[in-house]
Amino acid sequence: MLDCLKSIYVNGKRMKGFKLDGDFTVPFFNINIETQQVKGRKREAFISKETTGTKVTLPMLYYFSDRDMGKNELMNEIVEYIDHDEEVEVEIEGEDWFWRGYFTGEMSINYFDITYARFDLELQLLDPARFSKKLMKNTAYQDVVTAVNNGTQETGFTMEATALKDAPFIFFGNEDNHILVGDDNEEKELKNYSPPLLTNEFRDQLGFSRMGASESIPDRYLGGTTGASFNQNPESWVLNVDNVQQKSGWRGGALSRTFNRSAQNFRTTVKINVNQRRKGSGKIGQFIYDERNRLMFSLGYQNVHSTKDSGRIVFMAYNEAGDEKMLWGPTVNRKLKRADILALYLRIERKGDKLNMSYWTYDDTNPKGRTENTLLQPVANRTFTDGGKFYQRKVTNTRFGIFRGNGQFRDLRLLGVYMYELLDKPKGARDYLIKQGDLITIDTTKTDTRKNVVTINGTPVTHTFSSSFFKIPKGMTNYTTLPENTFDTAIWWRDKYK
């Protein structure tokens, strides 16, 4: 039993003004066994043993003295805390553990004069385990990392490996359990079929050229006049607003970079930050140019209203005459607007007449960082077929721009880019799937095992049929990362109790 008047935390955020109202039961060791009566025996025969889910009822109070709030506003406030499509972590003040589950309804609220309101939160636990708040971590020594699970049952983990050099595959685990991504067959030809055009984390501006005040980026959705400089702050590019020379219109700054070769098929991923704590307008994006220095593709984010949040993600294409075509323009939905600092990953890939676009997002105020477990929504995808061959020119250079309007400017930052040429890969050949600097993540912490994935730089990738997702068993276990001397590896986990 737990006593009353404690706060509740949902995904690390305290439900302000809400308290537990009275004691309630904490379920544990939800174990069911299946048996069968055997004729001629005095006892039943054991068939199976399984852990079952359960529902927890959290009696809640809200005191109106804490905050002047009407009935409709209170209901909206509750929904903002509990309306999640994904499994949430629910903590109780003063306890050293938390649950993972889903809030369910229907709900009703009892109002008592103007003093307080009472209601029940129903939390469905697919796995009734309690997870330790303490996050355990260990790093690899000579490619071997040790995990010590002091809980009473196996637990999920998050592995992160930074590539120190290019590699055709990554193996993590041991003979009993492992994940293999890529191809480790050494009888196949190995060649880099996706050599880099430009990979940069924007920790400095070396090798980039600043566009002048007489220039512009001719994209009415993401571009504007240039001339201003970028500040380095500290591992991102930020527009120096005081350095903007023009007094009206969309104006800002841009840096350009020419590739060491032209490329036909390519893939680029650009990542940006959008500060959503305050209102303001702004545009930010990557712009890709052809051999005659004509804009061909752009991808980025815009908010054209200085007093409201009307964010939009934009993918554009331009033909040889400069005519524009919006390939995709999804708006930033309500769920994504909850993030104070939104991390946006935008990708466009051209292979033949297919233009594949995708984006995915994180909340950069989440202390758990950018992993599959902290994605704000599943990866969104869209494909456009260039049947008329309007967008087939070779690419030779790219630019990165940030622009402001006439009102308050929204803080927008460029975080990095990964751009590769895509060469034709013969059937049966091996490629360097992983590039130097790539971040590979394995996350098996989800209760719904269908959502376990491996990601490279935040993008889900497929593992081989010889591998499967696994949990850390009780006690001490050693795991190896291969190829040798290729990855800087660390692993995180939480002890888990029945």
C-alpha positions as CSV (number, residue, x, y, z in Angstrom):
1,M,0.0,0.0,0.0
2,L,1.1,3.6,-0.7
3,D,0.0,6.6,1.3
4,C,-1.7,9.7,0.0
5,L,-0.8,13.3,-1.1
6,K,2.2,12.3,-3.3
7,S,2.8,13.7,-6.7
8,I,2.6,11.7,-9.9
9,Y,5.2,12.1,-12.8
10,V,4.4,11.1,-16.4
11,N,7.4,10.7,-18.6
12,G,9.4,12.7,-16.1
13,K,7.0,15.6,-15.9
14,R,5.1,16.3,-12.6
15,M,1.4,16.7,-12.8
16,K,1.3,20.1,-11.3
17,G,-1.5,20.6,-8.7
18,F,-2.5,16.9,-8.8
19,K,-2.0,14.6,-5.8
20,L,-2.7,11.0,-4.9
21,D,-5.9,10.7,-2.9
22,G,-5.5,7.9,-0.4
23,D,-3.9,4.5,-0.3
24,F,-3.9,2.1,-3.2
25,T,-2.5,-1.3,-3.9
26,V,0.8,-1.9,-5.8
27,P,0.5,-5.2,-7.7
28,F,3.5,-7.4,-8.1
29,F,4.4,-11.0,-9.0
30,N,1.5,-11.4,-11.4
31,I,2.2,-15.0,-12.3
32,N,-0.4,-17.4,-13.6
33,I,0.2,-21.1,-14.2
34,E,-1.8,-23.4,-16.4
35,T,-2.5,-27.0,-15.2
36,Q,-4.4,-30.0,-16.3
37,Q,-6.2,-32.7,-14.4
38,V,-4.7,-36.1,-15.1
39,K,-7.0,-39.1,-14.8
40,G,-5.8,-41.6,-12.2
41,R,-3.5,-39.0,-10.4
42,K,-4.3,-37.2,-7.2
43,R,-2.6,-34.0,-8.4
44,E,-2.7,-31.8,-11.5
45,A,0.0,-31.7,-14.1
46,F,1.9,-28.5,-14.8
47,I,1.5,-27.1,-18.4
48,S,2.9,-23.5,-18.5
49,K,3.8,-20.4,-16.5
50,E,3.3,-16.8,-17.7
51,T,3.3,-13.2,-16.5
52,T,0.0,-11.4,-16.9
53,G,-0.8,-7.7,-17.2
54,T,-2.9,-5.8,-14.8
55,K,-4.7,-2.5,-14.2
56,V,-3.8,0.0,-11.5
57,T,-6.3,2.6,-10.3
58,L,-4.7,5.8,-9.1
59,P,-7.1,7.9,-7.0
60,M,-6.3,11.6,-7.7
61,L,-7.1,15.0,-6.2
62,Y,-6.9,18.4,-7.7
63,Y,-7.0,21.5,-5.4
64,F,-8.4,24.6,-7.1
65,S,-6.6,26.7,-4.5
66,D,-3.4,25.8,-6.3
67,R,-4.6,27.3,-9.6
68,D,-7.8,29.0,-10.7
69,M,-9.2,26.6,-13.2
70,G,-12.6,25.9,-14.7
71,K,-14.1,22.5,-15.2
72,N,-13.4,22.3,-19.0
73,E,-9.9,23.7,-18.4
74,L,-9.2,21.0,-15.8
75,M,-10.3,18.2,-18.1
76,N,-8.1,19.6,-20.9
77,E,-5.2,19.8,-18.4
78,I,-5.6,16.1,-17.5
79,V,-5.8,15.1,-21.1
80,E,-2.5,16.9,-21.9
81,Y,-0.7,14.8,-19.3
82,I,-2.2,11.4,-20.1
83,D,-3.0,11.5,-23.9
84,H,-0.1,9.5,-25.3
85,D,-0.1,7.0,-28.2
86,E,3.0,5.3,-26.8
87,E,3.6,3.6,-23.5
88,V,4.4,6.0,-20.7
89,E,6.6,5.9,-17.6
90,V,4.6,6.7,-14.4
91,E,6.5,7.6,-11.2
92,I,5.2,8.1,-7.7
93,E,7.0,10.7,-5.6
94,G,9.4,9.2,-3.1
95,E,9.5,5.7,-4.6
96,D,12.7,4.4,-6.2
97,W,10.8,2.6,-9.1
98,F,8.3,3.4,-11.8
99,W,5.8,1.6,-14.0
100,R,5.5,1.4,-17.8
101,G,1.9,1.3,-19.2
102,Y,-1.0,3.0,-21.0
103,F,-3.6,5.3,-19.6
104,T,-7.2,4.1,-20.3
105,G,-10.7,5.5,-19.8
106,E,-13.4,6.3,-19.5
107,M,-12.9,9.0,-16.8
108,S,-15.3,11.0,-14.7
109,I,-14.6,13.9,-12.3
110,N,-16.4,14.6,-9.1
111,Y,-16.4,18.3,-8.1
112,F,-16.7,19.4,-4.5
113,D,-17.8,23.1,-4.4
114,I,-14.9,25.2,-5.6
115,T,-12.3,23.6,-3.4
116,Y,-11.2,20.4,-5.1
117,A,-12.0,17.7,-7.6
118,R,-11.5,13.9,-7.5
119,F,-11.1,11.4,-10.3
120,D,-9.4,8.0,-10.9
121,L,-6.5,7.4,-13.4
122,E,-6.6,3.9,-14.9
123,L,-3.1,2.7,-15.8
124,Q,-3.0,-0.5,-17.8
125,L,0.3,-2.4,-17.3
126,L,1.0,-4.9,-20.1
127,D,4.0,-5.9,-18.0
128,P,3.3,-5.4,-14.3
129,A,7.0,-5.1,-13.4
130,R,8.6,-2.3,-11.4
131,F,11.6,-0.7,-13.0
132,S,14.4,0.9,-11.0
133,K,14.7,4.7,-11.4
134,K,18.5,4.2,-11.3
135,L,19.9,3.9,-14.8
136,M,22.8,1.6,-14.9
137,K,25.6,2.1,-17.5
138,N,28.8,0.3,-18.6
139,T,31.2,1.0,-21.4
140,A,33.2,-1.6,-23.5
141,Y,36.8,-2.6,-22.9
142,Q,38.5,-4.2,-25.9
143,D,35.1,-4.6,-27.6
144,V,33.5,-6.4,-24.6
145,V,30.9,-4.8,-22.3
146,T,29.6,-6.4,-19.1
147,A,26.0,-5.9,-17.9
148,V,25.1,-6.8,-14.3
149,N,21.3,-7.2,-13.8
150,N,20.5,-7.2,-10.1
151,G,16.7,-7.4,-10.6
152,T,14.5,-10.4,-10.3
153,Q,13.8,-10.8,-14.0
154,E,15.4,-10.1,-17.4
155,T,15.4,-6.5,-18.5
156,G,15.6,-4.5,-21.7
157,F,18.6,-2.4,-22.6
158,T,19.8,0.5,-24.8
159,M,23.1,0.0,-26.6
160,E,24.9,2.9,-28.4
161,A,27.9,2.4,-30.6
162,T,29.8,5.2,-32.4
163,A,31.6,4.1,-35.5
164,L,35.4,4.9,-35.4
165,K,35.7,3.9,-39.1
166,D,33.6,2.6,-42.0
167,A,32.2,-1.0,-41.5
168,P,30.0,-3.4,-43.6
169,F,28.2,-4.6,-40.5
170,I,27.8,-4.5,-36.7
171,F,27.4,-7.5,-34.4
172,F,26.4,-7.0,-30.8
173,G,25.8,-9.9,-28.3
174,N,27.1,-13.4,-27.8
175,E,26.6,-16.9,-29.2
176,D,23.2,-17.3,-27.4
177,N,21.8,-13.9,-28.2
178,H,22.9,-11.3,-30.7
179,I,21.9,-8.6,-33.2
180,L,23.6,-8.5,-36.6
181,V,23.0,-5.6,-39.0
182,G,24.7,-5.6,-42.4
183,D,26.6,-8.4,-44.1
184,D,29.5,-10.3,-42.5
185,N,30.0,-12.7,-45.4
186,E,33.7,-12.3,-46.3
187,E,33.4,-14.2,-49.5
188,K,31.4,-11.3,-51.0
189,E,33.1,-8.3,-52.7
190,L,33.4,-5.4,-50.3
191,K,33.2,-1.9,-51.7
192,N,31.9,1.5,-50.6
193,Y,28.7,1.9,-52.7
194,S,27.6,5.0,-50.8
195,P,30.7,7.3,-50.5
196,P,30.2,10.5,-48.6
197,L,29.6,13.8,-50.4
198,L,29.4,15.8,-47.2
199,T,29.1,14.7,-43.6
200,N,29.4,17.4,-40.9
201,E,28.2,17.9,-37.4
202,F,28.5,21.7,-37.7
203,R,31.0,22.0,-34.8
204,D,32.8,24.7,-36.9
205,Q,32.4,26.4,-40.3
206,L,35.7,25.3,-41.9
207,G,35.4,24.6,-45.6
208,F,32.1,26.5,-46.0
209,S,31.7,29.8,-47.8
210,R,29.4,32.6,-46.6
211,M,26.8,33.9,-49.2
212,G,26.9,37.6,-49.7
213,A,24.3,40.4,-49.2
214,S,23.7,40.6,-53.0
215,E,22.8,36.9,-53.2
216,S,19.6,35.0,-52.3
217,I,18.1,31.5,-52.2
218,P,15.1,31.5,-54.6
219,D,12.8,29.3,-52.5
220,R,9.7,31.2,-51.4
221,Y,8.9,28.5,-48.8
222,L,12.3,28.1,-47.1
223,G,14.7,30.7,-48.7
224,G,15.4,34.4,-48.6
225,T,18.1,37.1,-49.1
226,T,21.5,36.3,-47.6
227,G,24.4,38.2,-46.2
228,A,24.2,37.7,-42.4
229,S,26.7,35.4,-40.6
230,F,26.1,32.4,-38.4
231,N,27.2,32.1,-34.8
232,Q,28.8,28.9,-33.5
233,N,26.8,27.9,-30.5
234,P,28.6,25.6,-29.6
235,E,27.9,22.5,-31.8
236,S,25.3,24.2,-34.1
237,W,24.9,27.1,-36.5
238,V,22.7,29.9,-35.3
239,L,21.7,33.0,-37.2
240,N,23.4,36.2,-36.0
241,V,20.2,38.3,-36.0
242,D,22.1,41.5,-35.2
243,N,24.2,41.0,-38.4
244,V,21.2,40.9,-40.8
245,Q,21.5,43.9,-43.1
246,Q,18.2,44.0,-44.9
247,K,15.3,45.7,-43.0
248,S,12.3,43.8,-44.4
249,G,11.2,40.6,-46.1
250,W,12.7,37.2,-45.4
251,R,16.4,37.8,-44.8
252,G,19.2,35.9,-43.0
253,G,22.3,34.0,-43.8
254,A,23.6,30.9,-45.6
255,L,26.8,28.9,-45.9
256,S,27.6,26.9,-49.1
257,R,29.8,23.9,-49.8
258,T,30.8,22.4,-53.2
259,F,31.3,18.6,-53.5
260,N,34.6,17.2,-54.9
261,R,32.5,15.5,-57.6
262,S,29.0,15.6,-59.1
263,A,26.5,12.8,-58.2
264,Q,23.4,11.4,-59.9
265,N,21.8,9.3,-57.1
266,F,22.2,10.6,-53.6
267,R,20.7,10.7,-50.1
268,T,20.9,13.6,-47.6
269,T,19.8,13.8,-44.0
270,V,19.8,17.2,-42.3
271,K,19.0,17.7,-38.6
272,I,17.8,21.0,-37.1
273,N,16.5,22.4,-33.8
274,V,13.3,24.4,-33.4
275,N,12.8,26.2,-30.1
276,Q,9.0,26.0,-29.4
277,R,9.2,27.6,-26.0
278,R,8.3,31.0,-27.4
279,K,6.4,32.2,-30.5
280,G,8.1,33.6,-33.5
281,S,8.6,33.2,-37.3
282,G,11.5,31.8,-39.2
283,K,12.7,29.5,-42.0
284,I,15.6,27.0,-42.0
285,G,16.7,24.3,-44.5
286,Q,19.2,22.6,-46.8
287,F,19.3,23.6,-50.5
288,I,20.8,21.4,-53.2
289,Y,22.1,22.7,-56.5
290,D,22.9,21.3,-59.9
291,E,26.0,21.6,-62.1
292,R,24.8,25.0,-63.5
293,N,24.3,26.3,-60.0
294,R,20.5,26.1,-60.2
295,L,18.4,25.2,-57.2
296,M,17.0,21.7,-57.5
297,F,15.8,20.4,-54.1
298,S,15.2,21.9,-50.7
299,L,14.1,20.5,-47.4
300,G,13.5,22.3,-44.1
301,Y,11.1,23.9,-41.6
302,Q,9.1,27.1,-41.8
303,N,6.8,29.1,-39.4
304,V,5.5,32.1,-41.2
305,H,3.5,33.6,-38.3
306,S,5.3,35.6,-35.6
307,T,2.5,35.3,-33.0
308,K,1.3,31.7,-33.4
309,D,2.8,28.3,-33.9
310,S,2.1,27.2,-37.4
311,G,5.1,25.1,-38.1
312,R,5.4,23.2,-41.3
313,I,7.9,20.7,-42.8
314,V,8.7,21.3,-46.5
315,F,10.2,19.3,-49.3
316,M,10.6,21.2,-52.6
317,A,11.8,20.4,-56.2
318,Y,12.7,22.7,-59.0
319,N,13.0,22.0,-62.7
320,E,15.5,23.4,-65.1
321,A,13.4,26.5,-65.7
322,G,13.2,27.2,-61.9
323,D,9.5,26.2,-61.6
324,E,8.7,25.0,-58.1
325,K,6.9,21.8,-57.0
326,M,6.0,21.1,-53.4
327,L,6.7,17.3,-53.0
328,W,5.4,17.2,-49.4
329,G,4.4,19.8,-46.9
330,P,3.1,18.2,-43.6
331,T,2.3,20.5,-40.7
332,V,3.8,20.1,-37.3
333,N,1.0,18.4,-35.3
334,R,-0.2,19.1,-31.8
335,K,1.7,16.2,-30.3
336,L,5.0,17.5,-31.7
337,K,4.3,21.0,-30.5
338,R,4.4,19.8,-26.9
339,A,8.2,19.5,-27.2
340,D,10.0,22.7,-25.9
341,I,12.9,22.1,-28.3
342,L,12.1,20.0,-31.3
343,A,14.8,18.0,-33.0
344,L,13.8,17.4,-36.7
345,Y,15.6,14.9,-39.0
346,L,14.7,15.5,-42.6
347,R,15.7,13.2,-45.5
348,I,15.4,13.1,-49.2
349,E,16.8,10.3,-51.4
350,R,16.9,10.2,-55.2
351,K,17.4,6.8,-56.9
352,G,16.5,6.8,-60.6
353,D,13.0,8.4,-60.9
354,K,12.1,7.8,-57.3
355,L,12.3,10.6,-54.7
356,N,11.9,9.1,-51.2
357,M,11.3,11.6,-48.4
358,S,11.0,11.0,-44.7
359,Y,11.2,12.9,-41.3
360,W,11.4,11.9,-37.7
361,T,11.5,14.0,-34.5
362,Y,12.7,14.1,-30.9
363,D,12.2,16.3,-27.8
364,D,15.7,17.7,-27.2
365,T,14.8,18.5,-23.5
366,N,14.4,14.7,-22.9
367,P,17.4,13.7,-20.7
368,K,17.4,10.2,-22.4
369,G,18.6,11.7,-25.6
370,R,17.7,10.8,-29.2
371,T,16.9,7.1,-29.4
372,E,14.2,5.0,-30.8
373,N,12.6,5.0,-27.4
374,T,12.3,8.8,-27.4
375,L,10.9,9.3,-30.9
376,L,7.9,11.6,-30.7
377,Q,6.2,9.8,-33.5
378,P,7.0,6.9,-36.0
379,V,9.1,7.8,-39.0
380,A,6.9,9.4,-41.7
381,N,7.6,8.6,-45.3
382,R,6.4,9.8,-48.7
383,T,7.5,8.8,-52.3
384,F,7.3,10.8,-55.5
385,T,7.8,9.3,-58.9
386,D,9.6,11.7,-61.4
387,G,7.8,10.3,-64.4
388,G,8.6,13.4,-66.6
389,K,12.3,13.3,-65.7
390,F,12.1,16.9,-64.5
391,Y,14.5,16.5,-61.5
392,Q,17.3,14.3,-62.8
393,R,20.2,16.8,-63.0
394,K,23.4,15.9,-61.2
395,V,24.0,17.6,-57.9
396,T,27.3,19.5,-57.2
397,N,26.9,21.7,-54.2
398,T,24.6,22.5,-51.3
399,R,23.7,25.5,-49.0
400,F,22.3,25.8,-45.6
401,G,20.2,28.8,-44.6
402,I,18.4,30.4,-41.7
403,F,16.0,33.4,-42.3
404,R,13.9,35.7,-40.2
405,G,10.8,37.8,-41.0
406,N,9.7,41.2,-39.7
407,G,8.3,40.1,-36.4
408,Q,9.8,38.1,-33.5
409,F,12.3,35.5,-34.6
410,R,12.0,31.9,-33.5
411,D,15.3,30.3,-32.4
412,L,16.3,27.9,-35.2
413,R,19.6,26.0,-35.4
414,L,21.4,23.7,-37.9
415,L,22.8,20.7,-36.2
416,G,24.4,18.6,-38.9
417,V,24.2,16.9,-42.3
418,Y,24.9,13.4,-43.7
419,M,25.0,13.4,-47.5
420,Y,26.1,10.4,-49.6
421,E,26.3,9.4,-53.3
422,L,24.4,6.2,-54.1
423,L,26.3,4.0,-56.6
424,D,24.8,1.0,-58.3
425,K,25.4,-2.0,-56.2
426,P,25.8,-5.4,-57.9
427,K,23.7,-8.2,-56.6
428,G,25.6,-10.1,-53.9
429,A,28.1,-7.4,-53.2
430,R,28.8,-6.0,-49.7
431,D,28.6,-2.3,-48.9
432,Y,30.0,-0.2,-46.1
433,L,26.6,0.1,-44.4
434,I,28.1,2.1,-41.5
435,K,30.1,5.2,-41.9
436,Q,32.7,6.8,-39.6
437,G,30.9,8.9,-37.0
438,D,27.6,7.0,-37.4
439,L,25.6,6.4,-34.1
440,I,24.1,2.9,-34.0
441,T,21.4,2.3,-31.4
442,I,19.8,-0.9,-30.2
443,D,16.8,-0.4,-27.9
444,T,14.9,-3.4,-26.4
445,T,13.2,-1.5,-23.5
446,K,9.7,-1.5,-25.0
447,T,7.0,-3.7,-23.5
448,D,5.6,-4.2,-27.1
449,T,8.5,-6.1,-28.6
450,R,7.2,-5.2,-32.1
451,K,8.6,-1.8,-31.5
452,N,12.2,-3.0,-30.9
453,V,14.3,-1.6,-33.7
454,V,18.0,-0.9,-34.5
455,T,18.7,2.7,-35.8
456,I,21.6,4.3,-37.5
457,N,21.7,8.1,-36.8
458,G,18.1,7.8,-35.7
459,T,16.9,5.9,-38.8
460,P,15.5,2.4,-38.3
461,V,17.3,-0.4,-40.1
462,T,16.7,-4.1,-40.6
463,H,18.6,-6.7,-38.8
464,T,19.5,-10.1,-40.3
465,F,17.4,-13.2,-39.9
466,S,20.1,-14.8,-38.0
467,S,19.6,-12.4,-35.1
468,S,16.8,-11.4,-32.7
469,F,16.1,-8.9,-30.0
470,F,17.0,-10.1,-26.6
471,K,16.9,-9.0,-22.9
472,I,19.7,-9.0,-20.3
473,P,19.2,-12.0,-18.0
474,K,19.6,-11.9,-14.2
475,G,23.2,-11.8,-13.1
476,M,26.3,-10.9,-15.1
477,T,26.5,-11.2,-18.9
478,N,29.3,-10.3,-21.3
479,Y,28.5,-8.9,-24.8
480,T,30.9,-8.4,-27.7
481,T,30.8,-5.7,-30.5
482,L,32.3,-6.6,-33.9
483,P,34.2,-5.9,-36.1
484,E,37.0,-5.5,-33.7
485,N,38.4,-2.1,-33.0
486,T,35.6,-0.4,-34.9
487,F,33.1,0.9,-32.4
488,D,33.0,2.9,-29.2
489,T,30.2,1.1,-27.3
490,A,28.2,1.7,-24.2
491,I,25.1,0.0,-22.7
492,W,22.3,1.2,-20.4
493,W,19.7,-0.7,-18.5
494,R,17.4,-0.6,-15.5
495,D,17.0,-3.4,-12.9
496,K,13.5,-4.9,-13.2
497,Y,11.5,-6.5,-10.5
498,K,8.4,-8.8,-10.5
